[in-house]
């Protein structure tokens, strides 16, 4: 199987991270995310170490700052949720201060910092991975990591048809605008809702047709990708190992 289709998140660039093997990028990102997720956000050394590792990953990928900040907006719901924790989460009534008659608890502050740091770090690493790795490379990397073929097939088709759906929706929206449709107010969004519903039905029917045509051509649920040549990097591996090492030190303290 070979395709040139790339998903909307990947960026064309010449950073060292773009040319690395996808299995190495996926594994390293997973190790760093797990290390950050299981760390205790109490020790300043641990926080600074993981923050430095995430910063080096972003720097290594050479993602434009504007693009990174735009994609980081997905972190906003986590931030809004975390901002309420100092006023809600308490442990043994550990009040630190009072703001406008609302008590601020130490436990809530620690939980807020943990969510902000872990969520932002995880989203940042996800941005780096998706920006430097195309969808077909992600599937190739998962295949090299020996994931079950059925999971790889489901993910491959999901990624592929999410992109197809987005492209189709853009074309429908352009055709609606060429016929005089203008987005003003909530009432004018009703045609968009009708178009989205119609596209979901069309997408389901199209998926069934594609699946039946693939089965008729001998598809057995296994996607075979051609072998590809990628560069290796001890730098990325060192970052992942360093993150795990920081986690081990944090757990032993």
C-alpha positions in Angstrom: 0.0 0.0 0.0 1.3 3.4 -0.9 -0.3 6.8 -0.8 0.7 10.4 -0.9 -2.2 11.7 1.0 -1.3 13.5 4.2 -3.6 14.8 6.9 -4.2 18.4 7.7 -2.1 18.5 10.9 1.3 17.5 9.3 3.5 20.3 8.2 6.0 20.3 5.4 9.4 21.1 7.0 13.0 20.3 7.0 13.5 19.8 10.7 15.6 16.8 11.9 12.4 15.4 13.5 10.6 15.2 10.1 13.1 12.6 8.8 13.2 10.3 11.8 11.5 6.9 11.8 7.8 7.2 12.9 8.1 4.3 15.3 10.9 6.1 17.2 8.8 9.3 17.4 5.7 7.5 18.5 7.5 5.5 21.2 9.5 8.5 22.5 6.4 10.7 22.6 4.5 8.0 24.5 7.3 7.5 27.0 7.6 11.3 27.7 3.8 11.7 28.0 3.6 8.7 30.5 6.5 10.0 32.5 4.8 13.4 32.8 1.4 11.9 33.6 2.7 9.8 36.5 5.0 12.5 37.9 4.2 14.4 41.1 4.0 18.1 40.4 5.7 19.1 43.7 9.5 18.9 43.2 10.8 22.0 41.3 13.6 19.9 39.7 11.1 17.5 38.3 8.9 20.3 36.9 11.8 22.1 35.3 13.3 18.9 33.9 10.1 17.8 32.1 9.4 21.4 31.0 12.9 21.5 29.5 12.4 18.2 27.7 9.1 19.4 26.2 10.7 22.7 25.1 13.6 20.8 23.4 11.0 18.6 21.6 9.2 21.7 20.3 12.6 23.3 19.4 13.7 20.1 17.7 10.6 20.0 15.5 11.0 23.6 14.4 7.2 24.2 14.3 6.4 27.9 13.7 5.4 29.7 16.9 2.2 31.0 15.4 1.1 27.5 14.3 2.0 26.0 17.7 0.1 28.6 19.7 -2.9 28.2 17.4 -3.0 24.5 17.9 -2.4 24.9 21.6 -5.9 26.5 21.9 -7.3 22.9 22.2 -5.9 23.1 25.8 -8.3 25.9 26.7 -11.0 23.6 28.2 -8.5 22.0 30.5 -7.3 25.5 31.6 -10.8 26.7 32.3 -11.6 23.6 34.4 -8.3 23.8 36.3 -8.9 27.5 37.3 -11.9 26.4 39.5 -10.0 23.8 41.4 -8.4 26.1 44.0 -11.9 27.1 45.1 -13.5 23.6 45.1 -10.9 21.0 46.0 -9.9 21.0 49.6 -7.9 18.6 51.8 -8.4 18.9 55.6 -9.6 22.5 55.0 -6.1 23.7 54.1 -7.1 27.3 53.3 -4.2 29.4 51.9 -6.0 32.7 51.3 -9.4 34.2 50.8 -10.4 36.0 47.6 -13.7 37.9 47.5 -15.0 35.7 50.3 -14.0 32.5 48.5 -11.5 30.3 50.2 -8.5 29.2 48.1 -7.2 25.7 49.2 -3.7 24.4 48.9 -4.8 21.0 47.6 -6.8 22.7 44.8 -3.8 24.9 43.9 -1.6 21.8 43.5 -4.2 20.0 41.4 -4.6 23.1 39.2 -0.9 23.3 38.6 -0.7 19.5 37.9 -3.5 19.7 35.3 -2.2 22.8 33.7 1.3 21.4 33.4 0.4 17.9 32.4 -2.3 18.8 29.9 -0.2 21.5 28.3 2.8 19.2 28.0 0.7 16.4 26.6 -1.0 18.6 24.0 2.4 20.1 23.1 3.9 16.7 22.4 0.9 15.7 20.4 1.3 18.8 18.3 4.9 18.0 17.7 4.1 14.4 16.7 1.3 15.2 14.3 3.1 18.2 12.8 6.2 16.2 11.9 4.5 12.9 11.0 2.0 12.2 8.3 -0.9 9.8 8.7 0.6 7.1 6.6 3.9 7.4 8.6 1.9 7.0 11.9 0.3 3.9 10.6 3.7 2.6 9.4 5.2 3.3 12.8 2.4 1.5 14.6 2.9 -1.5 12.3 6.6 -1.5 13.1 5.7 -1.4 16.8 3.7 -4.6 16.3 0.3 -3.4 17.2 -2.6 -5.7 16.3 -3.5 -5.4 12.6 -7.2 -4.7 13.3 -6.4 -1.7 15.4 -4.0 -0.4 12.7 -6.7 -0.9 10.0 -9.4 1.0 12.1 -7.0 3.9 12.8 -5.9 4.0 9.2 -9.4 4.3 7.8 -10.5 6.7 10.5 -7.6 9.1 9.8 -8.1 8.8 6.1 -11.9 9.5 6.1 -11.7 12.3 8.7 -9.6 14.1 6.1 -12.0 13.2 3.3 -14.9 14.4 5.4 -13.2 17.7 6.1 -12.4 18.2 2.4 -16.0 17.4 1.4 -17.4 19.7 4.0 -15.2 22.6 2.7 -16.5 22.0 -0.8 -20.1 22.0 0.4 -19.6 25.2 2.3 -18.0 26.9 -0.7 -20.9 25.8 -2.9 -23.4 27.1 -0.4 -21.6 30.5 -0.2 -21.5 30.7 -4.0 -25.3 30.4 -3.9 -25.7 33.3 -1.6 -25.4 31.7 1.9 -24.1 34.0 4.5 -23.2 33.1 8.1 -25.0 35.6 10.4 -26.5 34.5 13.6 -27.6 31.2 15.0 -30.6 30.9 12.7 -28.4 31.0 9.6 -26.5 28.0 10.9 -29.4 25.7 10.3 -28.4 25.0 6.7 -24.9 24.0 8.0 -26.6 21.5 10.3 -28.7 20.0 7.5 -25.6 19.8 5.3 -23.6 18.1 8.1 -26.4 15.5 8.7 -26.6 14.8 4.9 -22.8 14.4 4.8 -22.8 11.9 7.7 -25.3 9.7 5.9 -23.3 10.0 2.7 -20.1 9.2 4.5 -21.6 6.1 6.0 -22.9 4.9 2.7 -19.6 5.7 1.0 -17.7 3.7 3.7 -19.9 0.7 3.1 -19.3 0.9 -0.6 -15.5 1.2 -0.1 -15.4 -1.7 2.3 -17.4 -4.0 0.1 -15.2 -3.1 -2.9 -12.1 -3.8 -0.8 -13.5 -7.2 0.3 -14.3 -8.1 -3.3 -10.6 -7.4 -4.1 -9.3 -9.7 -1.4 -8.9 -7.4 1.6 -8.6 -9.5 4.8 -8.2 -6.7 7.4 -4.4 -6.4 7.1 -2.8 -3.3 5.7 0.6 -3.9 4.2 2.8 -0.9 3.8 6.0 -0.7 1.8 9.3 -0.6 3.6 10.7 2.9 4.0 14.1 4.3 4.9 14.3 6.8 7.8 17.0 8.3 9.8 17.8 7.4 13.4 18.4 9.8 16.3 20.1 9.2 19.6 19.1 12.7 20.6 15.3 11.9 20.6 16.0 8.6 22.4 18.0 10.4 25.1 15.1 12.9 25.7 12.7 10.0 26.2 15.1 8.1 28.5 15.8 11.3 30.5 12.1 11.8 31.0 11.7 8.2 32.4 14.8 8.8 34.6 13.3 12.0 36.0 10.1 10.0 36.8 12.0 7.3 38.6 13.9 9.9 40.7 10.5 11.6 41.5 8.9 8.3 42.6 11.9 7.4 44.8 12.0 10.8 46.6 
